[in-house]
Amino acid sequence: MIGGEPVAQLAEMRVYCGRLWVQVGTSGTPEQAGVPPLKGLYEQMFLGQYTHSLDAKGRLTIPARFREALASGAYVTQGFERNLMVYTTESFERLAKRASTLTATDPEARAVRRVIFGGATEVEIDNAGRILIPEFLRQYGQLEGDAAIVGAGEYFEIWGKDAWDQELIGVTDPDSNAKRFTAFDLSAG
């Protein structure tokens, strides 16, 4: 007898409790709870706004939370508003695959390909968490001194600080945003 219970009964309770803990141990996993784990695109979403300075060589420090997604490399290309767009290797490969299906006989398609491929370069993050932005892209993006790094979901943008300050006025205008979002169904369901 141990604590007033027969030894055989305690051993049986211990086995039973062990089985219950195994069930409890997996009950909170996404598979058991019916909640899919965040993977893929959502796992590597670029979010937020940061300000960093370009050094004299054209290197820009990448926010720490973006670095892991860029560990296998990245591509920087021209954006649409005199900014730069930074894609993970995987995202840029998807973009390149879609652009490669455009016909070379269409002048607009050729222009799109020139913007995507002619205005792009592959970059790597150095040990200090920086990428080197080539001179032609720094000139295109009018980058010198401080730069704004802005998350845009699948990619992030690099803006000259003054240009971003001007863009931010429009991005944060409540009336403009009310009009922009009328076409989107942003319900959580």
C-alpha positions in Angstrom: 0.0 0.0 0.0 1.2 3.5 -0.8 -0.8 6.5 0.5 -3.7 4.2 1.2 -4.0 2.8 -2.4 -3.0 -0.7 -3.3 0.2 -0.8 -5.5 -1.6 -2.5 -8.4 -4.2 0.2 -8.5 -1.5 3.0 -8.5 0.3 1.3 -11.4 -3.0 1.1 -13.4 -3.7 4.8 -12.7 -0.2 5.8 -13.8 -0.6 4.0 -17.2 -4.0 5.6 -17.6 -2.7 9.0 -16.8 0.3 8.5 -19.1 -2.2 7.9 -22.0 -4.1 11.0 -21.2 -0.9 13.1 -21.2 -0.1 11.8 -24.7 -3.5 13.0 -25.9 -3.0 16.4 -24.1 0.5 16.7 -25.6 -0.9 16.8 -29.2 -4.3 18.5 -28.5 -3.0 22.0 -29.1 -1.2 21.3 -32.4 -2.7 23.0 -35.5 -3.6 19.7 -37.0 -5.6 18.6 -33.9 -7.2 22.0 -33.3 -8.3 22.4 -36.9 -6.3 25.6 -37.4 -3.9 25.5 -40.3 -0.4 26.5 -39.5 0.9 29.7 -41.1 3.3 28.6 -43.9 4.6 29.8 -47.2 3.7 33.3 -48.2 2.3 34.3 -44.7 5.4 33.0 -43.0 7.6 35.3 -44.9 5.4 38.4 -45.1 7.3 41.7 -45.1 5.5 44.1 -42.7 6.3 47.5 -41.1 8.3 50.6 -41.9 12.0 51.2 -41.0 14.5 53.9 -41.6 18.2 53.1 -42.2 21.1 55.0 -43.8 23.0 54.0 -46.9 26.7 54.1 -46.3 29.3 55.7 -48.7 29.5 52.4 -50.7 25.8 52.1 -51.2 25.1 49.4 -48.6 21.8 49.4 -46.8 21.1 47.6 -43.5 18.1 45.4 -43.8 15.7 45.2 -40.8 16.6 42.1 -38.7 13.1 40.6 -39.1 13.5 40.6 -42.9 16.9 38.9 -43.0 16.0 35.3 -42.5 13.6 35.4 -45.5 16.5 36.8 -47.6 19.1 34.3 -46.3 19.0 32.4 -49.7 19.5 35.6 -51.6 17.3 38.3 -53.0 16.6 40.5 -56.0 16.3 44.2 -56.1 14.4 45.8 -59.1 12.9 49.1 -60.1 9.6 50.0 -58.5 6.8 52.0 -60.0 7.2 55.3 -58.1 10.9 55.9 -58.2 11.4 53.3 -55.5 13.0 49.9 -55.4 11.4 46.5 -54.8 13.2 43.7 -53.0 12.0 40.1 -53.6 13.1 36.8 -52.1 14.8 34.5 -54.6 11.6 32.4 -54.7 9.3 35.3 -55.2 11.5 36.8 -58.0 11.6 33.4 -59.7 7.8 33.3 -59.8 7.7 36.8 -61.1 10.3 36.0 -63.8 8.4 32.9 -64.8 5.2 34.9 -65.4 7.2 37.7 -67.2 8.8 35.1 -69.4 5.4 34.0 -70.8 4.9 37.5 -72.3 5.3 37.6 -76.0 8.3 39.3 -77.5 6.2 40.6 -80.4 4.2 43.0 -78.1 6.0 46.3 -77.5 4.4 46.7 -74.0 5.4 43.2 -73.1 9.0 43.9 -74.1 8.9 47.1 -72.0 7.7 45.1 -69.0 10.5 42.6 -69.4 13.0 45.4 -69.7 11.8 46.9 -66.4 11.7 43.6 -64.6 15.0 42.1 -65.9 17.0 45.2 -67.0 16.3 47.0 -63.8 17.1 44.1 -61.5 20.1 42.7 -59.8 20.8 39.8 -57.4 22.0 40.8 -53.9 23.2 38.9 -50.9 23.1 39.9 -47.2 26.5 40.4 -45.8 27.5 39.4 -42.2 26.4 42.9 -41.0 22.9 42.4 -42.4 23.4 44.8 -45.4 22.8 44.6 -49.1 24.8 46.5 -51.7 22.5 48.5 -54.0 24.2 49.1 -57.3 24.7 52.7 -58.5 22.1 52.5 -61.3 19.4 51.5 -58.8 20.5 54.1 -56.3 20.2 56.7 -59.0 16.8 55.4 -60.2 15.4 55.4 -56.6 17.1 58.7 -55.8 18.7 57.1 -52.8 21.2 58.9 -50.7 21.5 59.3 -46.9 18.4 57.9 -45.2 16.1 55.4 -46.9 12.7 54.1 -45.8 12.2 50.3 -45.9 8.5 49.6 -46.3 6.9 46.1 -46.0 4.6 45.2 -48.9 3.7 41.6 -48.2 5.5 39.4 -50.6 8.2 42.0 -51.2 9.4 45.2 -49.5 10.2 48.6 -51.0 13.1 50.9 -50.5 12.4 54.6 -50.8 14.4 57.8 -50.6 13.4 59.3 -47.2 11.9 62.5 -48.8 10.0 60.6 -51.4 8.6 58.2 -48.8 7.5 61.1 -46.6 5.5 62.5 -49.6 4.1 59.0 -50.4 3.1 58.5 -46.8 0.8 61.6 -47.0 -1.3 59.8 -49.6 -1.0 56.4 -48.0 -2.3 57.7 -44.7 -5.1 60.0 -46.0 -8.4 58.6 -44.6 -10.6 59.8 -47.5 -8.3 58.4 -50.1 -8.1 55.1 -48.2 -11.9 54.9 -47.9 -12.1 55.1 -51.7 -9.2 52.6 -52.3 -10.6 50.0 -50.0 -14.2 50.0 -51.3 -13.3 47.5 -54.0 -11.7 45.0 -51.5 -13.6 42.6 -49.4 -11.4 42.6 -46.2 -13.8 40.6 -44.1 -12.0 38.0 -42.0 -14.3 35.2 -43.1 
